[in-house]
Amino acid sequence: MKGMFENNNIKCLVSYSTKHVHVWQEETGEKVMSINVLDICGSHEISCMTYSHLYQIYFIVTTDFKLHVLNEYLNYIGWYPFKIRLIKFINFEDEGSKLIVAGIDGCYTI
């Protein structure tokens, strides 16, 4: 497991590894959803991931410098190219509607 965070909108916990995203029922610990990002996105491994409670979407950064967007139910929306290499951290600041990323090229807000 690379990371874990809470999705308060659907009262679940979300965990991710280099290839998979899992959604767990907060109260019971039962797995609700699971996807293989490599199959859905056709991309390389997951580098990092975050969630926007405001927009109810997941942002996934993969090691091929792409930002993938999925809705709250893990349905694929699309992807955008990144010029920033090897991103190791991503966070969405709902209050300012800013995506914050950090990698070997520095820290940026989008």
TORVEXPA-143142 format. One line per 10 residues: number of its first residue (from 0); their letters; for each residue x, y, z of N, C-alpha, C. Coordinates in Angstrom, 1 decimal. Atoms other than C-alpha are relative to their C-alpha. Example, Ala and Ser with C-alpha at 12.3 -4.5 7.8 and 13.67 -1.06 7.14 Angstrom:
2
0) as) 0.9/-1.2/0.0/12.3/-4.5/7.8/0.9/1.2/0.0 | -0.9/-1.1/0.0/13.7/-1.1/7.1/-0.8/1.1/0.8 .
***
This chain:
110
0) mkgmfennni) 0.8/-1.2/0.0/0.0/0.0/0.0/0.9/1.2/0.0 | -0.7/-1.2/0.1/1.3/3.4/-1.0/-0.6/1.1/0.9 | 0.7/-1.1/-0.7/-1.3/5.6/0.7/-1.5/-0.3/0.3 | 1.4/0.2/-0.4/-4.7/5.9/2.3/-0.6/1.3/0.4 | 0.7/-1.2/-0.5/-7.3/8.7/2.8/-1.4/-0.3/0.1 | 1.4/0.2/-0.2/-10.9/9.2/3.7/-0.8/0.8/-1.0 | 1.0/-0.7/0.8/-13.8/10.0/1.4/-1.2/0.2/0.8 | 1.2/-0.3/-0.8/-16.4/11.6/3.6/-1.3/0.0/-0.7 | 1.3/-0.1/0.8/-18.9/12.0/0.8/-0.7/-1.3/-0.1 | 0.6/1.3/0.1/-19.5/8.3/0.5/0.3/-0.9/1.3 .
10) kclvsystkh) -0.3/0.7/-1.2/-18.3/7.4/4.0/0.9/-1.3/-0.2 | -0.9/1.1/0.3/-15.4/5.2/2.8/1.4/0.4/0.2 | -1.4/-0.2/0.0/-11.7/4.8/3.1/0.5/-0.5/-1.3 | -0.6/0.3/1.3/-9.6/4.7/0.0/1.5/-0.3/0.2 | -1.4/0.3/0.0/-6.3/2.9/-0.3/0.5/-0.2/-1.4 | -0.5/0.3/1.4/-4.0/2.6/-3.3/1.5/-0.5/0.1 | -1.3/0.5/0.1/-0.9/0.7/-4.3/0.6/0.5/-1.4 | -0.5/-0.4/1.2/1.2/1.0/-7.4/-0.9/-0.3/-1.2 | 0.9/0.4/1.1/-1.5/-0.7/-9.5/-1.5/0.0/0.3 | 1.4/0.1/-0.4/-4.8/-0.8/-7.6/-0.5/1.1/0.9 .
20) vhvwqeetge) 0.7/-0.9/-1.0/-7.3/1.5/-5.9/-1.1/-0.8/0.6 | 1.1/0.8/-0.7/-9.6/0.0/-3.3/-0.8/1.0/0.9 | 0.9/-0.8/-0.8/-12.6/1.6/-1.6/-0.6/-1.0/1.0 | 0.4/0.8/-1.2/-13.5/0.2/1.9/-1.1/0.7/0.7 | 1.1/-0.6/-0.9/-16.7/0.7/3.9/0.6/0.4/1.3 | -0.6/-0.5/-1.2/-15.7/2.8/6.8/-0.4/-0.7/1.3 | 0.5/0.6/-1.2/-17.9/1.1/9.4/0.4/-1.5/0.1 | -0.2/1.5/0.0/-17.4/-2.6/8.4/1.4/-0.4/-0.4 | -1.3/0.4/0.5/-14.0/-2.6/6.7/-0.2/-0.9/-1.3 | 0.3/0.8/1.2/-15.7/-4.4/3.7/0.4/0.7/-1.2 .
30) kvmsinvldi) -0.4/-0.6/1.2/-14.2/-3.8/0.3/-1.3/0.3/-0.9 | 1.1/-0.4/0.8/-16.8/-1.9/-1.8/0.3/0.0/-1.5 | -0.5/-0.1/1.4/-14.9/-1.2/-5.0/1.4/-0.2/-0.1 | -1.4/0.2/0.3/-11.6/-2.0/-6.6/0.2/0.1/-1.5 | -0.3/0.0/1.5/-10.0/-1.2/-9.9/1.5/-0.2/-0.1 | -1.4/0.1/0.4/-6.7/-2.0/-11.6/0.2/1.2/-0.9 | -0.2/-1.2/0.7/-5.5/1.4/-12.7/0.7/-0.2/-1.4 | -0.7/0.3/1.3/-3.2/-0.1/-15.4/-1.0/-0.4/-1.1 | 1.0/0.4/1.0/-6.2/-1.6/-17.1/-0.9/1.1/-0.4 | 1.0/-1.1/0.3/-8.5/1.4/-16.8/0.7/1.2/-0.7 .
40) cgsheiscmt) -0.6/-1.2/0.6/-6.0/4.1/-17.6/1.0/-0.3/-1.1 | -0.9/0.4/1.1/-3.7/2.2/-19.9/1.4/0.7/0.3 | -1.2/-0.7/-0.4/-0.8/3.8/-18.0/0.9/-0.8/0.8 | -1.0/0.6/-0.8/2.2/3.1/-15.9/-0.5/-0.1/1.5 | 0.3/0.1/-1.4/2.3/2.7/-12.1/-0.5/1.3/0.6 | 0.4/-1.2/-0.8/0.6/5.0/-9.6/1.1/0.6/0.8 | -1.1/-0.7/-0.8/3.0/7.5/-8.2/-0.7/0.6/1.3 | 0.7/-0.6/-1.1/0.5/9.3/-5.9/-1.5/0.3/-0.4 | 1.4/-0.2/0.2/-3.2/10.0/-5.5/-0.6/0.9/1.1 | 0.7/-0.9/-1.0/-5.6/12.5/-3.8/-1.5/0.1/-0.5 .
50) yshlyqiyfi) 1.4/-0.1/0.3/-9.3/13.3/-3.7/-0.5/1.4/0.3 | 0.6/-1.3/-0.2/-11.3/16.5/-4.0/-1.4/-0.2/0.6 | 1.4/0.2/-0.6/-14.3/16.5/-1.6/-0.9/1.0/-0.7 | 0.8/-1.0/0.6/-15.5/19.7/-3.3/-0.6/-0.5/-1.3 | 0.4/0.4/1.3/-15.6/18.3/-6.8/-0.4/-1.5/-0.1 | 0.3/1.5/-0.1/-16.0/14.6/-5.8/0.7/-0.8/-1.1 | -0.8/0.7/0.9/-13.2/13.4/-8.0/1.4/-0.4/0.5 | -1.4/0.4/-0.4/-9.9/11.5/-7.6/1.0/0.5/-1.1 | -1.1/-0.4/0.9/-6.7/12.7/-9.1/1.1/-1.1/0.2 | -1.0/1.0/-0.1/-4.1/10.0/-9.8/1.2/0.4/-0.9 .
60) vttdfklhvl) -1.1/-0.3/0.8/-0.6/10.7/-11.0/0.8/-1.3/-0.2 | -0.7/1.2/0.3/1.2/7.9/-12.8/1.4/0.3/-0.4 | -1.4/-0.2/0.3/4.9/7.4/-13.5/0.3/0.3/-1.4 | -0.3/-0.4/1.4/4.5/8.2/-17.2/-0.4/1.5/-0.2 | 0.2/-1.5/0.0/3.8/11.9/-16.2/-1.4/0.4/-0.5 | 1.4/-0.3/0.3/0.0/11.8/-16.6/-0.8/0.2/1.3 | 0.9/-0.2/-1.1/-2.7/13.1/-14.3/-1.3/-0.6/-0.5 | 1.2/0.7/0.4/-5.7/10.8/-14.5/-1.1/0.5/1.0 | 1.2/-0.5/-0.7/-9.2/11.9/-13.3/-1.1/-1.1/0.0 | 1.1/1.0/-0.2/-11.8/9.5/-11.9/-1.1/0.6/0.8 .
70) neylnyigwy) 1.0/-0.6/-0.9/-15.2/10.3/-10.4/0.0/-0.8/1.3 | 0.1/0.6/-1.4/-16.3/9.3/-6.9/-0.2/-1.5/0.0 | 0.3/1.5/0.1/-17.3/5.8/-8.1/1.0/-0.7/-0.8 | -1.1/0.5/0.7/-14.0/5.2/-9.8/-0.2/-0.2/-1.5 | 0.2/0.0/1.4/-15.3/5.8/-13.3/1.0/0.9/-0.6 | -1.1/-0.8/0.6/-12.6/7.1/-15.6/-0.6/1.1/-0.8 | 0.5/-1.2/0.7/-13.1/10.6/-16.8/1.0/0.4/-1.2 | -1.0/-0.3/1.1/-9.8/11.3/-18.7/1.4/0.3/0.7 | -1.4/-0.3/-0.4/-6.1/12.3/-18.4/0.5/1.3/-0.6 | -0.7/-1.2/0.5/-3.9/15.3/-18.8/1.5/-0.2/0.1 .
80) pfkirlikfi) -1.4/0.1/-0.1/-0.2/15.4/-19.6/0.6/0.9/1.0 | -0.7/-0.8/-0.9/2.2/16.7/-17.0/1.4/0.3/-0.5 | -1.4/-0.3/0.4/5.5/18.5/-17.7/0.9/-0.1/1.2 | -0.8/0.2/-1.2/6.6/17.9/-14.1/0.3/-1.4/0.1 | -0.4/1.4/0.0/8.6/14.8/-13.7/0.0/-0.6/1.4 | -0.1/0.8/-1.2/8.5/12.1/-11.0/-0.7/0.7/1.2 | 0.8/-0.6/-1.0/5.8/13.5/-8.9/-0.2/-1.0/1.2 | 0.0/0.9/-1.2/5.9/12.1/-5.3/-1.1/0.4/0.9 | 1.1/-0.5/-0.9/3.1/14.2/-3.7/-1.0/0.7/-0.8 | 1.1/-0.8/0.6/-0.3/15.5/-4.7/-1.0/0.2/1.0 .
90) nfedegskli) 1.1/-0.4/-1.0/-3.0/17.3/-2.7/-0.9/1.0/-0.7 | 0.9/-1.0/0.5/-6.1/19.1/-3.7/-0.5/0.8/1.2 | 0.4/-1.0/-1.1/-6.9/22.2/-1.6/-1.4/0.4/-0.5 | 1.4/-0.3/0.4/-10.7/22.4/-1.8/-0.3/1.5/0.2 | 0.3/-1.4/-0.3/-10.8/25.9/-0.2/0.4/1.0/-1.2 | -0.5/-0.9/1.1/-8.7/27.5/-3.0/-0.1/-0.6/-1.4 | 0.1/0.8/1.2/-9.5/24.9/-5.7/1.3/-0.1/-0.7 | -1.4/0.1/0.6/-5.8/24.3/-6.2/0.5/-1.4/0.2 | -0.7/1.3/0.0/-4.0/21.1/-7.1/1.5/0.3/0.3 | -1.4/-0.2/-0.4/-0.6/21.0/-5.3/0.8/-1.2/-0.3 .
100) vagidgcyti) -0.8/1.2/0.3/2.1/18.7/-6.7/1.4/0.3/0.3 | -1.4/-0.1/-0.3/5.7/18.1/-5.7/0.7/-1.2/-0.7 | -0.8/1.0/0.6/8.3/16.2/-7.6/1.5/0.5/-0.1 | -1.4/-0.3/0.1/12.0/16.3/-8.6/0.2/1.4/-0.6 | -0.1/-1.3/0.6/11.3/19.5/-10.6/-0.4/1.2/0.9 | 0.5/-1.1/-0.9/9.9/21.4/-7.6/-1.4/-0.2/0.4 | 1.4/0.0/-0.4/6.6/22.2/-6.1/-0.8/1.0/-0.8 | 0.8/-0.9/0.8/3.7/23.7/-8.1/-1.4/-0.1/0.4 | 1.4/0.0/-0.2/0.1/24.7/-7.8/-0.6/0.1/-1.4 | 0.6/0.0/1.3/-2.2/24.1/-10.7/-1.5/0.5/0.2 .
***
